[in-house]
Amino acid sequence: MPDVNIPHKVKRPTFITVGEFFENNKEALKLRLVNSEQGFSRKISEPSVNRPGLALSGFFSYFAYKRIQVVGNSEVSYLHSLEPGIAKERFTQLCSWEIPCLVVAREKKLPAGLIPIADAAGIAIFQTSMVTMKFLNSATIRLDWAFAPTTTIHGCLVDVQGVGALILGPSGSGKSESVLGLLERGASLVADDLVLFRLIEEREIQGTSPELGRNMIEVRGIGLLNVAAIFGVGCVRLNKRLDIVIQLVPNADLSEMERFDTSSHTVEIFGLAIPLLRVPVVPGRDLAGLIEIAALNYKLHSFGYHSAVEFNQRLLKKMANDQLG
């Protein structure tokens, strides 16, 4: 069970509109609107795509109508092979369902007379120059991202030696000062003060910064700083996987802190257990250096090496040897 549960409200999108999908992905997916925008208010309720080949042949059992419908070379060729009246009838049947929108791949053109049918049904038709399978893969990835659960947590997310470290602590505990020290050591800032997290495929947590405060860090007594302008663009990242949580503990009694901790503490985010390390904040301690060492130690743990466990084994071996004389 996790040792700490950070309060965070998880948002799980149930749908996105066709207009949102188009505006967010028109350049990456090379989308171009063929007809009017009246279908932009339609909802996409499933983070996947569907090829309506069987539906165009008249078979609508198990038809995934809530998904974006993608028409490739085979579907377009099939429609062109039909008599114009039959093609219109089949396409009218397809548009009678509450499909979100239709995407025609490979810049193919639908037979004459089909686009007005989509207009009458209020369905947007897009065209892309991408190969069908490439579009299917890219669109699915972007839909997974759009439908992924999200949450926000107050803290600083930094890329330290390739390790995504979330630094937590009460106000005035030294989070921003620690980040500055890490930036001087070659780390990269992802987000300061407020971190937006997204759960990817129920197994990986990606963190980024809200657009308003991107590349910025606030330091008490100095003000707001542009990290990219001061340290260079190499010291900023748009997003990073969360690997470890560093909790700064002010006014900690070092005598009560565990010195050789062979157990693993965790914190729960999105229901996943993330490794947790508590770092006491006392005068004279180099917090940036300690956080960097913690990140490197996490790397060793990921390779299966635990220095505390090795020390414990050495100690047990020495005790056994002493007993044997």
N, C-alpha and C positions, 0 to 999 in steps of 0.2 A: 504494500500500500504506500502511496506517496506520503512524504513527511509534511509537505506544505501544499495547500490548495489556494492558489492565487485567485481571488474573485475576478471573474471576467464573464461578460455577457456575450454569448455566442449567437451570431446571426446566421441563419441558414436560408438563403434565397430559395423561394419556391418557383419563381419564374423570372424571366427577363423579357423585355419587349423586342420585337423585331427591329425597331428603330435603334435601340441600344446596341443590339448585336451588330447592326450595320455600321453605326458610327464608331464603335470601338474596334472593328476588325476590317473595315473596308480596304485599308491599305495593305495589311498583312495578308489578307485572303484575296486581294485583287478583285473586290466586288464592285459591280456597277449596276445601278438600278435600271431596269428595262422599262417598267411601267410607272405608275404613280405611287405616291407615298401614303396612300390611304390605308395600306395594310400594315403600317409601322406600329400601330397600337396593338396588334395581335401579340399573344403571349407564347413564348417558348417555355414549355413546362418540363422538358427532359433534356439533360446535358448530353445529347447524342444526336446523330443524324440518321436518316433512313433513305434508301433507294427504293422508289415506288414502282419497281418493275412489275411485280405481281398485281398491284393495284391498277395499273394501266391496262392490264390484261383482263380486268374485271373481278379479280379475287381480292376481297377486302377483309377476310377473316384474319385476325391478329395484325391488322394494319396499325402501325405505330404512327398515328396521325398527329400526336403531340410533338413530334420531332421535326426538325428542318428536313425538308424533302430535297434530295439531290438527284438531278437528272444528268446522267452521263451519256457517253457516246451510244451505248446499247439502247437506252430508253429513247433517245432522240431518233435513232435509226428505226426503232420499232414504230414510233408514231408516224414517221414518214412513210413506212411501208403500208400503213392502213389506208383505207378509203377515207377521204376528207370528212365525210359525215360520221363514220365510226370513230375516227380520231377525236373529233369534237365531242362525241358522246362519252367516250372514255375519259377525256380530260375534264368534262363537266362533272362526271361522277367523282373524280379525284378532288375537284375544287368544292364539292358539296360537303366534304368533311372539314372540320375546323383545323386545318393544317396551318402552321405559323407562316411559312413562306416557301418559295421554290427557288432553288439555285441550279442554274444550267452551267455545267462545267465545260472546259475546253473551248469556250466561246462559241458553242454550238447554237444554232437558231431553231426555235420551235416552229412547227408547221404553221402556215398562215391561218389566222382565225382563232388561235388558242389564247393569245394574250388578252383580247377583249373578254374572254370568258373569265380569266383570272381577275381582270378589272371589275367585272360585274360582281364577283364573289368577294371583292375586297382583299385579295391576296397579292402580296408584293412578289415580283419575280426579279431575281438578280442573275447576273452573268459573271463568270469568272474565267480567267485564262488558264487557271491551274488545271493540271491533270486530275481526273476524278479521284483517284485513290489518295493523291497528295492532299487534295482539298479535304477529303473525309478525315484524314489523320489530323491535319492542322486544325480544322474546325472542332473536332472532338476535344483536342487538348485545350483550346480556348474556351469551349463551353464548360469543361471541367473546372477551369480557373474561375469562370464567372459564377458557377453554382457552388463553389467551395465555401464551407463555413468560415466566417471571419470573426475576429475579436480585436479589441485594443487593450494594451497594457501600458501603464506608466513605467518607463524605464529607458535605458539606452541599449541599443543593439549595435554591436561592433564585430567586425570580422578580424579576428586575432589569429594570425598564422594559419588561416584557412578554417578556423573554428568560429562558428557563430555564437557569440557570448552575449546573453541578455544580463545587463547590470541593473539590479534592483536595490532599493534602499530608501529610507525616509528622506524628506526634503532637507537639504543641507548636509547629507552624509558624504558627499564627495563624488557623486556619480559623474558629473560633467568634467571635474578635474581629473578623474581617473581616465576618462576617454581622451582628454588632451594629452596625457602622458602616453597613452597607447598609440595615438596618432603620431607622436614624435618617434615612436619605436617602429613605425611602418604599418600600423593597423589601418583599417578602413572603417569609416563611419557609415552605418546604414540608417539609423534613426536616433534622434535625441528627444527625450522627455515622453513622447508618445509613439508607440510602435504598433503598426497594423499587422496582425498575423492572419495567415490563411492556411487552412488545413488542406493538404494536397493528397488525394487518394487515400485518406484515412491513415496515413503512415508518416507523413513528413510535414513539418510546420515551417512555412516560409514567412519571413518578416520583411517589412518595408516601411517607409516613412510616408505619412500623409503628404500630399503634393505641396501644401502650403509651407511646410517646414523642412522640405527636402534640402539636404546639404548644409543645414544650419545647426548650430549648437549654441546654447545659452549658458554663459558662465557668470556666476554672481560677482558683481563688482566690475565686470568688463562689459557685459552686454551680449548682444547677438553677434555671432561670428559666422562668416561664410567659410566653411572648411575647404571647399574646392579652391577658393581664391588664396587662402593662406598656406595650405599644405599641398595643394596640387590636386588635379582630378583623380590621380591614382589613389587618393585617400578617401574616396567616397564610393559607395556601392548602392545600386538601386534596390536590391533585395539579397537576402542571405538565409540559408537554412539555419534554424535554431538547433544548437547542439548542447549547450550547457547554460545554466542559470547561475550567476554570481550574486549572492545576497550580501550587501554591505551591512555590518552590524555595528552601529556607533556605541561608544562607551562600553565596549565589551570587556569582560574580565578574562584576560588571557589565561589565568590559572584554571578557569573553568572550561576552557575550550579543549576539545579532543586533540591530542598531539599525534597519535598514531591511529588513524581511523581506517579500519579495514572494511567497514560497512559502506554502503552506497546510499546517500540521501537523494531523494527525488522531489520534484514539484510537478503538480498535475496541470497540464494545459491541453484543452480539447480532449480530455480523457487520456492523454498520453503521459507517461512518466518521463520527465526530463531530468538528467543529472543536476544536482544542486550542490553548490559549495558555499559555505558561510565564511566570509572574510571579516575578521574584527577590524574596526577602524579605531586606531589609537595614534597619538602623535608620534611622528618619526617613521611610520611604516610607509613603504613605497607601494601604494595600492596598484598603480599601473603595472609595476614589475610582478606583483603577486598574481594579478589577473592574467598576465601573459604566461607565467609559469603554470597557472591552473589550466589554461588552454592547451599548453604543450603536454601537460600531464594527462589531460583528456585524450589527446592523440595516442599516447602510450596505452591508455586503457582500451581504446578502440582496437589496438593491435594485440590486446590480450595480456599486457604487462601491467602489474600492480606492484609498485615499490613497497607499499605497506604490507602486502601479503608476502612478498619476498622476505622482508625483514622479520615478519612473524615466523616464517618457516626457518630462517636462520636461528632465531632465538630458541625455537622448540628443539632444533637439532643440537644446539649447544647445551641445553638443559639435559637432553637425553645422554649426550656424551659425558657430562659431568656426573650424572648418576651412575654411569658405567665405569667411572674412574679413569 
